[in-house]
Amino acid sequence: MIQAIGLTSIARKEQPPAVDNVSFEAHTGRVTALLGAPGAGKTTALRLMLELQRGRGVTYFRGRPLHRIPHPAHEVGVLLGDVPGHPARSVRGHLRMLCAASGVPARRADEVLEAVGLVSLRDERLGTLSRGMDRRLGLACALLPDPHTLVLDDPARGLAVGERRWLYDMLREHAAQGGTVLCSTADPKEATRFADHVVTLDGGRVVADQGAADFARTRLRPRVVVRSPHAARLSVLLAQRARSAQRSVEVVREGGNRLCVYGSTCAEVGETAFQNGIVVHQLADEVGDMGPGAGTGAEASAASGSQLPPAAVDVHSGQDAEPEAAAAEPEPEVAATADSGAEPGFPPSAPEAGAEPSPSTSAPEAGAEPEASVSASDSDPEREPSAPAPAPESAHAPESAPAASPPPESPQEASGDGTFQAAPSHRPTTPRPTTVTLPPPVFVRPAPTPLRPVRYELRRAAGVATGYIVGACVLAVSALAAVVLARIGHTPQPRLLAAWPVELPLPPAALGAGLLGALAFGDEFRHPALAVDRGTVPRRLGLLTAKLFVASLTALALAVLTVGCTAEVLYLVYGSELVALPEDWPALTAGWLALVTGCAWAGVLAAGVFRSTTAGLAAVVAVPLLVVPAVHKFSEGPSTRGPAPFAGRLRDGLPLRWPFGGEQHLEALLRMLAQPVGGAMALSVLALLCAYAFTGLRSRVR
């Protein structure tokens, strides 16, 4: 169960808040629709609920706010916008990476792919998926950790009819198995199709909170749309016929030659036009949208007179009707309004068989603003021909005993003679569709072990070809640079094996390791696969440790392969003279590995602090260009306490000897730090680590 209490966004400058004191509940086992026009505040409300945006209010998911849940992904499945994944990653690889991050077995990815129907596309890249396949993948990512609650932001936007049906069946199946579903939409007709409860937002406030049946009865209203060059005459004739039959019929004249007839049928309007020789260009049934909050203030509407909203929902097109130009008719005309109570003393008689009485509280009176909508087509693209039509109910059937039939697709269905039958007053419990199946539940006990971040980082790094391309480029450039340097001469053998020209601040291997380290966090912010439910990449110590560990392994492998590749190329080109093992090879090897690893660590930490791959690589390059000169000036400068500089004292080693030996290793470390590049790299990594810890603590305090 979801309980949203007092959700209020922060107002910007003098504008009102996008969401103001929104409170509602979404019950377990039901599908709740958050309905509102574009700009009504649906997305802002969802982001406030998920704590992705700063504001006031609190949201409880089964009695706990999201920040109090140890593993939010196991409780709430989120789908906001498109799937945030690297476009070069495969569908199966993306899900397996999220399996490692969520702590579920890798086989869960195949189970979810089978449930959403993406088994045949599991090797496709994310960047090549269509809109419908992307929605399926987004739902698969939300269902991956087997959450109890699903929060989806307009998931059916841009989908075809078949994709919408499949998506709504999946949502209802999840609710039927005891889950909670909250889904936003901008189409009231869609809301009545898949939801059990509808919460309507307008201007950032809740204007209606009602069941689907009550929503359909108060918000959606059947009508007949007529287009005729003699619209004024036809409206008068329809009003006269309704008055003679003592029926409540409202005829609203819209711009041009369009009429909207409430309380009648296509058959009656067509017969009237045919009997009087009036040409009709269009005659179709529609379901008009009465606007947000319709029916909530019935008493006030009855006292002051209600008006028709300026927009309509077309049953046959399934889209919101666009308002017509006001300049076409500056003064809209309400053609006629015929009411059964026109003659006092005569009680209103029952409507004819097959006709649906129109509620008088929501009827527009004379002088009301007309309703603008586009013409309705003769065919309904929202409905598939294979869908069986529900059996029509009798117009005189009591409201408390609806016919036992499957729930209709829309709240009001047309019978055989064109009349609309009202939806039953009580909507049954969410049925379980037989066309879709959810993946089996996952019984995994979450535990904060470091193995899951390591698995996640390994699959993240190996899932795309970026790392392999960078490694191949580093090896090729290093081999070419070593051959050129050997040709020129005057290059020491250690620099020759590392392919490190004196003119460059860092060797290609160190730059490549720094770039791969920067991509470790840069891709997280560019394609936030982990930030769906938290708004940003989580700054956990386990994730940072895993990234540093994998970056170290990558850097060490790159360093060893670079030296091996350059040595092999030099041996093939110039012989064995240039590849002889130097005498101080242990110290040189340790310094080389430390340099490459330090560059990788600097890239990881800088990208994590500044949230950018470019910033991470810039920090790596800034170490030899900016930090090294400063460290060199400090260490080689004269000391006020003694004649020897600080770097010289470090190179001299320790003045005291340890009783059990081992001081030679510490002396080697001190000599390495005494080098300008080594000291600068150590100081840079330490400063970036402190900055990363500070930003993590600041975000936790917020």
Salt bridges, closest charged atoms under 4 A:
ASP20 OD2 - ARG205 NH2 2.50
GLU25 OE1 - HIS27 NE2 3.52
GLU51 OE2 - HIS67 ND1 2.79
GLU51 OE1 - ARG534 NH1 3.94
GLU75 OE1 - ARG62 NH2 2.80
ASP82 OD1 - ARG131 NH1 2.66
ASP82 OD1 - ARG135 NH2 3.71
ASP110 OD1 - ARG92 NE 2.84
GLU111 OE1 - ARG108 NH1 3.81
ASP134 OD2 - ARG135 NH2 3.45
ASP154 OD2 - ARG157 NH1 3.61
GLU163 OE1 - ARG136 NE 3.09
GLU173 OE2 - ARG432 NH2 3.16
GLU190 OE2 - ARG164 NH1 2.92
GLU190 OE2 - ARG193 NH1 3.44
ASP196 OD1 - ARG172 NH2 3.33
ASP196 OD1 - ARG427 NE 3.63
ASP209 OD1 - HIS197 NE2 2.34
ASP214 OD1 - ARG217 NH2 2.68
GLU250 OE1 - ARG221 NH2 2.82
GLU254 OE1 - ARG258 NE 2.63
GLU268 OE1 - ARG247 NH1 2.78
GLU271 OE1 - ARG241 NH2 3.50
GLU286 OE1 - ARG223 NH2 2.75
GLU286 OE2 - ARG258 NH2 3.50
ASP289 OD1 - ARG219 NE 2.37
GLU324 OE2 - ARG227 NH2 3.56
GLU333 OE1 - ARG253 NH1 3.17
GLU371 OE1 - ARG223 NH1 2.66
ASP380 OD2 - ARG383 NE 3.08
GLU382 OE2 - ARG164 NH1 3.43
GLU382 OE1 - ARG193 NH1 3.22
GLU384 OE2 - ARG165 NE 3.66
GLU409 OE1 - ARG165 NH2 3.41
GLU409 OE2 - ARG193 NH2 3.21
GLU413 OE1 - ARG383 NH2 3.38
GLU457 OE2 - ARG460 NH2 2.69
GLU457 OE1 - LYS547 NZ 2.72
ASP523 OD2 - ARG460 NH1 3.90
GLU524 OE2 - LYS547 NZ 3.10
GLU636 OE2 - ARG651 NH1 3.78
GLU667 OE2 - ARG657 NH1 2.49
GLU667 OE1 - ARG671 NH2 3.51
